[in-house]
Amino acid sequence: MSDHRQAAVRDRRSEPTSPGRRGARRAGGEGPPPEISPRDLPTQPEEAAPRGRGRKQGRLTVGAWAGIAATGLLILGTLGGYGVYRNTVGNISGLKIDDKLGNDRPAAVKGALNVLIVGSDTREGDNLKYGQKMANAGKRTDTIILMHIAPDRDKATFVSFPRDSVVDMPACKSETGAPVAARTEMINAAYNEGGITCTITTIEALTDIRIDHFVEVDFTGFKNIVDALGGVRVCLTKPVDDKKAKLTLSAGWHLLAGEKALGYVRLRGYGDGSDIGRIKRQQVFLSQVVKKATSSELLTDPAKMLNFINTAAKSVRMDEELAKDTGTLLQIGQSAQKLTAGGVKLITVPWGPHPDDPNRVAWVQPYANQLFAAIKSDTEVTPPPDPKAKPAVKREQVRVQVFNGTDTPNRAREVAAELADQGFVVTHVGNARPATGNVPTTTIRYAKKDAADGLSYGDALAARLSSDKRVPVAGKIKPVTTEKYVPSVAPPPTPGGKAPAGPVIQLIIGADWPGVRALPKIPDALTDKVVDSKTNPCT
């Protein structure tokens, strides 16, 4: 994936902002990502987070309740009866958006599901009591979350986009069809000025991930959903007495519902008062929601479950395609019965202070794009194990030689580094380019004498290429040059302490090189930024 998709922090020095996905196409550039060591990745402590220029402490902010609503919809299938289910989802409000998103979008893929969830601070209807002076101010969002549901429906990843992120917002159409001009702006401007359609267009341009559906919820909907759950437990490291959030709590654990729960996710006057710190608290809150929503206490009580789902359905708005497709919703709900609190991870896009304004946020590369690539790669359903089949070959068992058959310099070493990062044991790199021209086709080869195991070992490598799976072929080549590969970072120890002993596989990079497909997991450099059901803010 190109790194020309959003403003990025490079060694915290000023860099010109770069075009989005569409702009990159026009520019024709696909430069390599900047070299940033994991130690240069901002630690993202709450006390060091940008506060945001012009931030008002009293502003009503939107919390993680969109994710709460989406969680409720994910477990619709536990209701069982299709008739009851149909009556429940009939309460969902739908919006037709496909005609406003255009055709210049990331390719649709089968398997995983990507849902954009946003919170709206509209003051219409029951929400008017949260700010009558803003009755005609339209709607805004401080919360934009990409919910990625794995193909097997047993895991979900929530990616938060800080509202202070300065990004290249592409031209788009608003919910009413009005054009909105492209410009460099804070990311929440997409929703503030163009609604959900511009928000989807912007997130797709920045991440190159197709958004399948959206879910939107407001203040009142959030309170109703938390109340239907019976409240959510949170822990505070110090007391809170915030008049603007209408919240007074002592330090320690609390069961929050209704106005107190809303006050907690709106809370600004706590910690450093930053948007980043608020996101972290919301992620912890949402992880506790998932834990309770997937607990036996709720799932085994039909009355509670029905009340929760009915409340969630009445409290959200989503795209018309999903709202009316009861079959798809039911399928998602039934398959999501495998989803447990331990399978839900929440993370913020890797960020740092913007080089032109420390009160704003820029996304750190290459880590942001690595996170997006991992999500985009998670598209395959794991087949049930075949007791008669041989155990699958693991990446750590495969020794690989990487040879460059093109005139692109250093490609073999770059590919070797990517494969080594994924666990393959790269032994050699070299040149396989003919005297004239390039090798036309990328191939995976094994020695003819290794016919018994070569194919299965080659398949393990083929599975990590970005294009359709390539069939390894028998017969190795003699490269023009070869040298021992020494990784820049020492590889992790081999399980069991023994070096792999299987056949050596050759990867010959051709002119049609498809690239290495990212692993469908949060990159190792970001694992300490993850919030899950075990995260305890009081420890």
C-alpha positions as CSV (number, residue, x, y, z in Angstrom):
1,M,0.0,0.0,0.0
2,S,1.3,3.4,-0.8
3,D,2.2,5.8,2.0
4,H,0.7,8.7,0.0
5,R,-2.6,8.5,1.7
6,Q,-2.5,10.8,4.7
7,A,-0.3,13.2,6.5
8,A,2.4,11.3,8.4
9,V,5.0,11.9,11.1
10,R,8.5,11.1,9.9
11,D,11.1,11.5,12.6
12,R,8.9,14.4,13.8
13,R,10.3,16.7,11.2
14,S,8.1,18.7,8.9
15,E,7.1,17.0,5.6
16,P,4.7,18.2,3.0
17,T,1.3,16.7,3.1
18,S,0.7,14.1,0.5
19,P,-2.3,13.3,-1.6
20,G,-4.9,10.6,-0.8
21,R,-5.5,7.4,-2.7
22,R,-7.0,9.2,-5.6
23,G,-4.2,11.9,-5.6
24,A,-1.6,9.2,-5.5
25,R,-3.0,7.7,-8.7
26,R,-2.8,11.1,-10.4
27,A,0.7,11.7,-9.2
28,G,1.8,8.2,-10.2
29,G,4.0,7.8,-7.1
30,E,4.5,4.7,-5.0
31,G,7.6,5.6,-3.0
32,P,8.8,3.3,-0.2
33,P,7.5,4.0,3.3
34,P,9.8,6.0,5.6
35,E,12.2,4.1,7.8
36,I,11.0,4.4,11.4
37,S,12.2,2.3,14.2
38,P,9.6,1.0,16.7
39,R,11.4,3.0,19.4
40,D,10.5,6.2,17.4
41,L,6.8,5.3,17.6
42,P,5.1,7.7,20.0
43,T,4.2,6.1,23.3
44,Q,0.9,8.0,23.2
45,P,0.7,8.7,26.9
46,E,-2.5,10.5,27.9
47,E,-0.6,13.4,29.4
48,A,1.4,14.1,26.3
49,A,-1.5,14.1,23.8
50,P,-2.3,17.2,21.7
51,R,-5.2,19.2,23.1
52,G,-6.4,20.6,19.9
53,R,-6.5,24.3,19.0
54,G,-9.8,26.0,19.8
55,R,-11.0,23.1,21.9
56,K,-13.8,24.0,24.3
57,Q,-14.1,22.1,27.5
58,G,-17.8,22.4,27.6
59,R,-18.5,21.0,24.2
60,L,-20.7,17.9,24.2
61,T,-18.6,15.2,22.6
62,V,-19.7,12.0,21.0
63,G,-18.5,8.8,22.7
64,A,-18.1,5.1,21.8
65,W,-21.8,4.4,21.9
66,A,-21.9,3.7,18.1
67,G,-19.7,0.7,18.8
68,I,-22.1,-0.4,21.6
69,A,-25.0,-0.3,19.2
70,A,-23.1,-2.3,16.6
71,T,-22.2,-4.9,19.2
72,G,-25.8,-5.3,20.0
73,L,-26.6,-5.9,16.3
74,L,-23.8,-8.4,16.0
75,I,-25.5,-10.8,18.5
76,L,-29.0,-10.5,17.0
77,G,-28.7,-14.2,15.9
78,T,-28.9,-15.3,19.5
79,L,-32.6,-14.5,19.5
80,G,-33.2,-17.6,17.4
81,G,-36.7,-17.1,16.0
82,Y,-36.6,-15.5,12.6
83,G,-40.1,-14.0,13.1
84,V,-39.0,-12.2,16.3
85,Y,-35.9,-11.1,14.6
86,R,-37.7,-9.7,11.6
87,N,-39.9,-7.6,13.8
88,T,-36.9,-6.3,15.8
89,V,-34.8,-5.2,12.8
90,G,-37.9,-3.5,11.3
91,N,-37.2,-0.7,13.8
92,I,-33.9,0.2,12.2
93,S,-33.7,3.5,10.3
94,G,-32.0,3.2,6.9
95,L,-30.3,5.7,4.6
96,K,-29.6,5.1,0.9
97,I,-26.0,6.0,0.2
98,D,-24.6,4.0,-2.7
99,D,-25.5,6.5,-5.4
100,K,-23.4,9.2,-3.5
101,L,-20.3,7.1,-3.0
102,G,-19.4,6.8,-6.7
103,N,-17.3,4.1,-8.4
104,D,-13.8,5.1,-7.4
105,R,-13.7,2.9,-4.3
106,P,-11.5,0.1,-3.0
107,A,-12.4,-3.3,-4.4
108,A,-15.1,-5.2,-2.6
109,V,-13.9,-8.4,-1.0
110,K,-15.7,-11.5,0.4
111,G,-15.2,-12.8,3.8
112,A,-14.6,-10.1,6.4
113,L,-17.0,-7.3,7.2
114,N,-15.9,-3.6,7.6
115,V,-18.5,-1.3,9.3
116,L,-17.9,2.4,9.9
117,I,-19.5,3.5,13.2
118,V,-19.9,7.1,14.2
119,G,-21.6,9.0,17.0
120,S,-23.8,12.0,16.1
121,D,-24.2,15.0,18.4
122,T,-27.4,16.1,16.8
123,R,-29.7,18.1,19.0
124,E,-32.9,17.0,17.3
125,G,-35.8,15.3,19.1
126,D,-34.9,13.9,22.5
127,N,-31.4,15.2,22.2
128,L,-32.4,18.8,22.4
129,K,-31.9,18.8,26.2
130,Y,-28.2,18.4,25.6
131,G,-27.8,21.9,24.2
132,Q,-30.8,24.0,23.1
133,K,-28.4,26.7,21.8
134,M,-27.2,24.2,19.3
135,A,-30.7,23.2,18.1
136,N,-30.0,24.4,14.5
137,A,-26.2,23.5,14.4
138,G,-26.7,20.3,12.4
139,K,-24.7,17.3,13.6
140,R,-21.1,16.6,14.2
141,T,-18.9,13.7,15.3
142,D,-15.8,13.4,17.4
143,T,-15.9,9.6,17.2
144,I,-15.1,7.7,14.0
145,I,-14.4,4.0,14.4
146,L,-13.8,1.3,11.8
147,M,-15.2,-2.0,13.1
148,H,-13.5,-5.0,11.3
149,I,-15.2,-8.3,11.8
150,A,-13.1,-11.3,10.9
151,P,-14.3,-13.8,8.2
152,D,-14.9,-16.5,10.8
153,R,-16.9,-13.9,12.9
154,D,-14.9,-14.9,16.0
155,K,-12.8,-11.8,16.2
156,A,-13.4,-8.0,15.8
157,T,-11.0,-5.1,15.7
158,F,-12.1,-1.5,16.4
159,V,-9.8,1.2,15.0
160,S,-10.4,4.7,16.3
161,F,-9.5,7.8,14.2
162,P,-8.6,10.8,16.4
163,R,-10.8,13.8,15.4
164,D,-7.7,16.0,15.5
165,S,-6.0,14.0,12.7
166,V,-5.1,16.3,9.8
167,V,-5.7,14.4,6.6
168,D,-6.3,14.9,2.9
169,M,-10.0,14.9,2.5
170,P,-11.1,14.0,-1.0
171,A,-13.9,15.6,-3.0
172,C,-17.2,13.9,-2.0
173,K,-20.9,14.1,-2.1
174,S,-22.9,14.9,1.1
175,E,-25.9,12.9,2.2
176,T,-28.1,15.2,0.2
177,G,-25.9,14.9,-2.9
178,A,-24.3,18.3,-2.6
179,P,-20.6,18.4,-3.7
180,V,-18.0,19.0,-1.0
181,A,-14.6,20.2,-2.1
182,A,-11.3,18.3,-1.5
183,R,-8.9,19.9,1.0
184,T,-6.5,19.2,3.8
185,E,-8.5,19.3,7.1
186,M,-9.2,17.7,10.4
187,I,-10.8,14.3,9.8
188,N,-14.1,15.1,11.5
189,A,-14.8,17.8,8.9
190,A,-15.9,15.1,6.5
191,Y,-18.8,14.2,8.8
192,N,-19.5,17.8,9.9
193,E,-19.9,19.1,6.4
194,G,-20.8,16.0,4.3
195,G,-22.4,13.5,6.7
196,I,-21.8,9.8,6.6
197,T,-21.2,9.7,2.8
198,C,-18.3,12.0,2.9
199,T,-16.9,10.2,6.0
200,I,-17.0,6.9,4.2
201,T,-15.3,8.4,1.1
202,T,-12.6,9.9,3.3
203,I,-11.9,6.8,5.3
204,E,-11.8,4.7,2.1
205,A,-9.3,7.1,0.5
206,L,-7.1,7.1,3.6
207,T,-7.0,3.4,4.3
208,D,-7.8,1.7,0.9
209,I,-10.3,-0.4,2.8
210,R,-13.8,-0.9,1.4
211,I,-16.5,0.2,3.9
212,D,-19.3,-2.4,3.6
213,H,-21.8,-0.7,5.9
214,F,-22.2,2.0,8.5
215,V,-23.9,2.4,11.9
216,E,-24.7,5.8,13.5
217,V,-26.2,6.5,16.9
218,D,-26.9,9.6,19.0
219,F,-26.9,10.7,22.7
220,T,-30.3,9.3,23.6
221,G,-29.6,6.0,21.8
222,F,-26.4,5.5,23.7
223,K,-28.1,6.0,27.1
224,N,-30.9,3.6,26.2
225,I,-28.5,0.9,25.1
226,V,-26.3,1.1,28.2
227,D,-29.5,1.0,30.4
228,A,-30.7,-2.1,28.5
229,L,-27.4,-3.8,29.4
230,G,-27.9,-3.0,33.0
231,G,-25.0,-0.5,33.2
232,V,-21.3,-0.9,32.6
233,R,-18.5,-1.0,35.1
234,V,-15.6,1.4,34.8
235,C,-12.6,2.3,37.0
236,L,-11.3,5.8,37.7
237,T,-7.7,6.4,38.8
238,K,-8.8,9.6,40.5
239,P,-12.0,11.4,41.5
240,V,-14.1,13.3,39.0
241,D,-16.1,16.5,39.7
242,D,-17.0,17.9,36.3
243,K,-20.0,20.3,36.2
244,K,-19.9,20.5,32.4
245,A,-20.2,16.7,32.0
246,K,-22.6,16.6,35.0
247,L,-20.5,13.9,36.6
248,T,-19.2,13.5,40.2
249,L,-17.5,10.2,41.0
250,S,-15.0,9.0,43.5
251,A,-11.9,7.0,42.5
252,G,-12.3,3.3,42.0
253,W,-14.9,1.1,40.3
254,H,-18.4,2.3,39.4
255,L,-21.4,0.8,37.7
256,L,-22.5,3.5,35.2
257,A,-25.8,3.8,33.4
258,G,-28.0,6.6,32.0
259,E,-26.8,10.2,32.4
260,K,-23.7,9.1,34.3
261,A,-22.6,6.7,31.5
262,L,-23.1,9.5,29.0
263,G,-21.2,11.9,31.2
264,Y,-18.3,9.5,31.4
265,V,-17.8,9.1,27.6
266,R,-18.3,12.9,27.2
267,L,-15.8,13.7,29.9
268,R,-13.1,16.3,28.9
269,G,-12.0,17.7,32.2
270,Y,-10.1,14.6,33.2
271,G,-6.5,13.7,32.7
272,D,-5.0,16.1,30.2
273,G,-8.4,16.9,28.7
274,S,-7.2,15.7,25.3
275,D,-9.1,13.9,22.5
276,I,-6.6,11.1,22.6
277,G,-7.0,10.5,26.3
278,R,-10.8,10.5,25.9
279,I,-10.5,7.9,23.1
280,K,-8.5,5.6,25.4
281,R,-11.2,5.9,28.1
282,Q,-13.9,5.2,25.5
283,Q,-12.1,2.1,24.3
284,V,-11.9,0.7,27.8
285,F,-15.6,1.5,28.2
286,L,-16.5,-0.2,25.0
287,S,-14.4,-3.3,25.9
288,Q,-16.5,-3.6,29.0
289,V,-19.7,-3.3,27.0
290,V,-18.6,-6.1,24.7
291,K,-17.6,-8.2,27.8
292,K,-21.1,-7.7,29.2
293,A,-23.0,-8.1,25.9
294,T,-21.3,-11.4,25.2
295,S,-21.6,-12.7,28.8
296,S,-23.9,-15.7,29.7
297,E,-25.8,-13.3,31.9
298,L,-27.3,-11.6,28.8
299,L,-27.2,-14.4,26.3
300,T,-29.1,-16.9,28.4
301,D,-31.8,-14.5,29.4
302,P,-34.3,-14.2,26.4
303,A,-36.2,-11.3,28.0
304,K,-33.0,-9.2,28.6
305,M,-31.6,-10.1,25.2
306,L,-34.8,-9.1,23.4
307,N,-35.0,-5.8,25.3
308,F,-31.3,-5.1,24.5
309,I,-31.7,-5.9,20.8
310,N,-34.9,-3.9,20.4
311,T,-33.3,-0.9,22.1
312,A,-30.2,-1.2,19.9
313,A,-32.4,-1.4,16.8
314,K,-34.4,1.7,17.7
315,S,-31.3,3.7,18.6
316,V,-29.3,3.4,15.4
317,R,-29.3,4.5,11.7
318,M,-27.5,2.4,9.1
319,D,-27.2,2.1,5.3
320,E,-30.5,1.0,3.7
321,E,-28.9,-2.0,2.1
322,L,-28.0,-3.5,5.5
323,A,-31.1,-2.3,7.3
324,K,-33.4,-4.0,4.8
325,D,-31.3,-7.1,4.3
326,T,-32.6,-9.2,7.2
327,G,-30.9,-12.3,5.8
328,T,-27.5,-10.7,6.0
329,L,-28.1,-9.3,9.4
330,L,-29.3,-12.6,10.7
331,Q,-26.3,-14.4,9.2
332,I,-24.0,-11.9,10.9
333,G,-25.8,-12.3,14.2
334,Q,-25.8,-16.1,14.1
335,S,-22.1,-16.3,13.2
336,A,-21.2,-13.7,15.8
337,Q,-22.3,-16.1,18.5
338,K,-18.6,-17.2,18.4
339,L,-17.5,-13.7,19.2
340,T,-16.2,-13.4,22.8
341,A,-14.9,-10.5,24.8
342,G,-11.4,-11.9,24.4
343,G,-11.7,-11.8,20.6
344,V,-12.3,-8.0,20.5
345,K,-9.4,-5.6,20.2
346,L,-9.5,-1.8,20.2
347,I,-6.7,0.4,18.9
348,T,-6.1,4.0,17.9
349,V,-4.4,4.8,14.5
350,P,-0.7,5.3,15.3
351,W,-0.3,9.0,15.8
352,G,2.1,11.8,16.7
353,P,2.0,15.6,16.9
354,H,1.6,17.2,13.5
355,P,4.9,18.7,12.3
356,D,3.1,22.0,11.4
357,D,1.0,22.2,14.5
358,P,1.6,20.3,17.7
359,N,-2.0,20.7,18.7
360,R,-3.0,18.6,15.8
361,V,-2.4,14.9,15.0
362,A,-0.6,13.2,12.1
363,W,-0.5,9.5,11.5
364,V,2.8,7.7,12.0
365,Q,4.1,5.8,9.0
366,P,4.7,3.0,8.2
367,Y,2.7,1.8,11.2
368,A,-0.7,3.3,10.2
369,N,-0.5,1.7,6.7
370,Q,0.7,-1.6,8.2
371,L,-2.4,-1.6,10.4
372,F,-4.7,-0.9,7.5
373,A,-3.0,-3.6,5.4
374,A,-3.5,-6.2,8.1
375,I,-7.2,-5.4,8.2
376,K,-7.5,-5.5,4.4
377,S,-5.7,-8.9,4.3
378,D,-8.1,-10.6,6.7
379,T,-10.5,-12.0,4.1
380,E,-10.2,-15.8,4.3
381,V,-12.5,-18.1,6.2
382,T,-10.6,-20.8,8.0
383,P,-11.8,-24.2,6.8
384,P,-12.6,-26.8,9.5
385,P,-9.7,-29.1,10.2
386,D,-9.4,-32.3,8.3
387,P,-8.3,-35.1,10.6
388,K,-6.9,-37.0,7.7
389,A,-4.8,-34.1,6.3
390,K,-1.2,-33.5,7.1
391,P,-0.5,-30.6,9.6
392,A,-0.2,-27.3,7.8
393,V,3.3,-26.1,7.2
394,K,4.1,-23.0,9.4
395,R,5.9,-20.0,8.1
396,E,8.7,-20.6,10.7
397,Q,9.4,-24.0,9.1
398,V,10.0,-22.6,5.6
399,R,13.5,-21.6,4.4
400,V,13.4,-19.2,1.5
401,Q,15.9,-17.8,-1.1
402,V,14.7,-14.5,-2.7
403,F,16.0,-13.6,-6.1
404,N,15.2,-10.4,-8.0
405,G,14.4,-11.0,-11.7
406,T,13.6,-7.3,-12.4
407,D,15.5,-4.1,-12.9
408,T,14.1,-2.6,-9.7
409,P,17.1,-2.2,-7.4
410,N,17.2,-3.8,-3.9
411,R,13.8,-5.5,-4.4
412,A,15.1,-8.9,-3.3
413,R,16.4,-7.5,0.0
414,E,13.1,-5.5,0.6
415,V,11.0,-8.6,-0.1
416,A,13.3,-10.7,2.1
417,A,12.8,-8.3,5.0
418,E,9.0,-8.4,4.6
419,L,9.0,-12.3,4.6
420,A,11.4,-12.4,7.6
421,D,9.0,-10.1,9.5
422,Q,6.3,-12.6,8.9
423,G,8.4,-15.5,10.3
424,F,9.9,-17.1,7.2
425,V,13.6,-18.1,7.5
426,V,15.2,-16.2,4.6
427,T,18.7,-17.7,3.9
428,H,19.9,-16.0,0.7
429,V,19.1,-13.1,-1.6
430,G,20.5,-12.4,-5.1
431,N,19.9,-11.5,-8.7
432,A,18.1,-13.7,-11.2
433,R,17.6,-11.1,-13.9
434,P,18.5,-12.2,-17.5
435,A,21.0,-10.4,-19.6
436,T,18.2,-8.6,-21.4
437,G,14.7,-7.7,-20.1
438,N,13.1,-8.9,-16.9
439,V,11.8,-12.3,-15.7
440,P,8.1,-11.9,-16.8
441,T,6.4,-14.0,-14.1
442,T,7.0,-14.4,-10.4
443,T,7.5,-18.1,-9.6
444,I,7.9,-20.2,-6.5
445,R,10.2,-23.2,-6.9
446,Y,11.5,-26.2,-5.1
447,A,14.1,-28.9,-5.9
448,K,12.9,-31.9,-7.9
449,K,14.3,-34.2,-5.2
450,D,12.0,-32.5,-2.7
451,A,8.9,-33.5,-4.6
452,A,7.4,-35.1,-1.5
453,D,7.3,-31.9,0.6
454,G,8.3,-29.1,-1.7
455,L,4.8,-28.4,-2.8
456,S,3.4,-28.0,0.7
457,Y,6.3,-25.8,1.8
458,G,6.0,-23.7,-1.4
459,D,2.2,-23.3,-0.7
460,A,3.0,-21.8,2.7
461,L,4.9,-19.1,0.9
462,A,2.4,-18.7,-1.9
463,A,-0.3,-18.0,0.6
464,R,1.5,-14.8,1.6
465,L,1.5,-13.2,-1.9
466,S,-1.0,-10.5,-2.6
467,S,-2.4,-11.9,-5.8
468,D,-4.3,-15.1,-6.5
469,K,-2.5,-18.1,-5.1
470,R,0.4,-19.3,-7.3
471,V,1.2,-23.0,-7.7
472,P,4.8,-23.8,-6.8
473,V,6.8,-25.6,-9.5
474,A,9.5,-28.3,-9.4
475,G,13.0,-27.4,-10.5
476,K,15.2,-24.7,-9.0
477,I,17.1,-22.1,-11.0
478,K,20.8,-21.0,-10.8
479,P,20.8,-17.3,-9.9
480,V,23.2,-14.8,-11.5
481,T,24.5,-13.8,-8.0
482,T,23.7,-14.9,-4.5
483,E,24.7,-13.8,-1.0
484,K,23.7,-14.8,2.5
485,Y,20.9,-12.8,3.9
486,V,21.5,-11.1,7.2
487,P,18.3,-9.4,8.6
488,S,18.6,-5.9,10.1
489,V,16.7,-7.1,13.2
490,A,17.5,-10.5,14.8
491,P,14.7,-13.0,14.0
492,P,12.7,-14.5,16.9
493,P,14.0,-17.8,18.2
494,T,12.8,-20.9,16.4
495,P,10.1,-22.8,18.4
496,G,11.8,-25.7,20.1
497,G,15.2,-24.1,19.5
498,K,15.9,-26.1,16.3
499,A,16.5,-24.7,12.9
500,P,14.0,-25.7,10.2
501,A,15.1,-28.8,8.2
502,G,12.5,-28.8,5.4
503,P,13.2,-28.1,1.7
504,V,14.6,-24.7,0.6
505,I,12.1,-22.8,-1.4
506,Q,13.1,-20.2,-4.1
507,L,11.1,-17.1,-4.8
508,I,11.9,-15.5,-8.1
509,I,10.5,-12.0,-8.4
510,G,9.2,-11.2,-11.8
511,A,7.8,-8.2,-13.6
512,D,4.3,-9.1,-12.4
513,W,5.4,-9.1,-8.7
514,P,2.2,-8.9,-6.6
515,G,3.7,-7.9,-3.3
516,V,3.7,-9.6,0.1
517,R,0.3,-9.8,1.7
518,A,0.1,-8.4,5.2
519,L,-0.7,-10.7,8.0
520,P,-4.3,-10.4,9.2
521,K,-3.3,-9.3,12.7
522,I,-2.3,-6.1,14.5
523,P,1.4,-5.5,13.8
524,D,3.8,-6.5,16.6
525,A,5.0,-2.9,16.9
526,L,1.5,-1.8,17.9
527,T,0.4,-4.6,20.3
528,D,1.1,-2.6,23.4
529,K,-1.4,0.0,22.2
530,V,-4.3,-2.5,22.2
531,V,-7.2,-2.2,24.5
532,D,-9.2,-5.3,25.3
533,S,-11.5,-6.8,27.9
534,K,-8.5,-7.4,30.3
535,T,-7.4,-3.7,30.2
536,N,-7.7,-2.3,33.7
537,P,-7.1,1.5,33.9
538,C,-6.8,1.2,37.7
539,T,-3.7,-1.0,37.6
